[in-house]
Amino acid sequence: MPNVHEPNTIQMKMKQYRLSSNLTLFLKIFLPTFWIVFFGTITVGLFLIEPQDNPFLGNNSVRFSVLGGYVFFLLIFIRTVMRLKRVDADQQHIYVSNYFKTYRYLLEDIETIEELDFGVILVLKIILKQEGIFGAKIPFILNKPTFDDFIEHHPECGQYFVTY
């Protein structure tokens, strides 16, 4: 009779480790949503102000400068933080999610890993051998303690993350 306190080895092997940081949810969902709504409202409000009510804010150069800044930062969000994904892994697969849909890829599908170090934030970019649903490059913010735990429990998976 097995000891009740012993972990089930089948469950341990298939345990998923969240390799991406919790910061991803904040950066990908909350920050852009808040920024788009808050500054979008201010931008629209500037265009609704009559020039005689407030000559400075009703000035077209101020309006179009704010609109240009809004569009510029919106494009930066789209090209950077909104591309971040949540990445989980088990012994055989990586699970990539945009928080609405999750797709599974074999670890063998990883071609290389690129590292972008921003000091406090380490972004890894998984490059797949073939393009997947989210493209061939999957960027995510690394959760170092969970990643180390994953490699400790599954050292054979470390070969797929060699460049890191």
N, C-alpha and C positions, 0 to 999 in steps of 0.2 A: 504494500500500500504506500503510495507516494506521500511524502511529507507535505502538509498543506502550506507550509511556509516557503517551500522551494518554488522558485519562479518556473513557469512553464516555458521550456526552451523554444517551443514553436512560437509562442507569443513574443518572446524576446527577439527572435530572429526577424519577425515581421513588424516590429515596432517602428513607427515612423518618427524621425527626428526632424524638428523644424530647424532648418539651416538658416533661414532668413530671420532678421531681427523684427521685434514688435514695432520698431520705428517705421517699418515699411507701411503698415496700415495708416499711421498718422500722416506720413509724407504722401502716400498715394491717394488716399480717400479724403481725409479731413482737411488738410492744408489747401489743396487745389479747390475743393468745394467752397470752403470759407473764403478763399481769396477771390474766386470767380464771382460769388454772390456779393460780397462786401464791396469790392472795387468796381464790379460791374454796375452795381446800384449807384455808386458815386459818379461813375462815368455817364450813365444815363441821366442822372440828376443834373449834371453840368449842362447837358444839351437841352434840358427842360427849363433852365433858368433864363428868364428874359434879360437881355443886356441892360435895359434901363433899371431893373431891380438890383443888380449887382454888376457894375461895369467890369470889375476884374474877372470874376468867374464866368461872366457871360461873353467874355472876349474869345473870339474864334481861335486865337493862337493858344490860349490856355486849354480850351476844349480839345483841340486836336493834339496837343502835347500829351494830355492825360489819356486820350484815346490811344495814341501811339504807344505810350508806356504800358497801358493795359494789354494791348495786342502783343507787344514785345515780350512781356513777362508771361502771358498766356502761352506763347510759342515755346518759351523756355521750359515751362511746366510740362507741356506736351512732349518735348524732346528729351526731358530728363526724368523727373520724379514720377510722372504718370506711366513711364515704361517699366518701373520696378515691379517685380513679381515676388510672390511668396513661394519659397522653395522648401519642400520637405523631401526626405530621402529614407529609404529602407535599404535592406541588403542588396536588392536587385534593381530598384527603380528610383528615379527622382520624380517628384510630383510638383508640377508648376501650376500656380493659380494666380488669377488676376482678381481674386476675391469674389468672383461671380461664377467662374468655371475653372475646373481643375483637370489637367491633362497629365498622363503618366508616360514617361520615357524610360527606356532601359539605360542603365548606367553606361553600357557599351556604346550608346549613341552620342556620348560626350566626346568631342574631338579635342578641345583644349579648354582651359580656364584662364581668363585674363583677370588681373587684379588692378584695381584703381584705389589707391590709398589717399583718403582725404584727411588724414590725421586722426580724428575721432571716429570716422566712419570708414569702414572697409567695404567697398563694393566689388563683388565678384561678378564676372560675366561668363556664363556658360555658353560655349560655342558648340552647337550640335553639328554632327556630320551631315545631316540633311535638315532642311528647314521644317520646323514644326508649325503648329497652330499659331504660336506666339512669335514666330520667326526663327532664325538660326541663332540669334544672340539673346540670351535670357539674363538680364541684369538683376541682382538682388543684393541687399545689404546683409553682410554676414553676421550671424550670431556666433561669435567665436567659442564660447563655452559649450554650446550645443554641438557645434561642428567637431570640437575636440572629443566630446563624449561619443559622438557617432563614429569617429575614426578609431577611438579606443575599443569600442564594442565590435566594430567591423573593420579590422585592419586591412582586409582584402579589398575593401572599397577605396582605400587610400590611393591606389594606383590611378583612379579616375580623376583625382584631385591633385595630381602630381605638381602641376605648375603653381599651385598655391603652397 
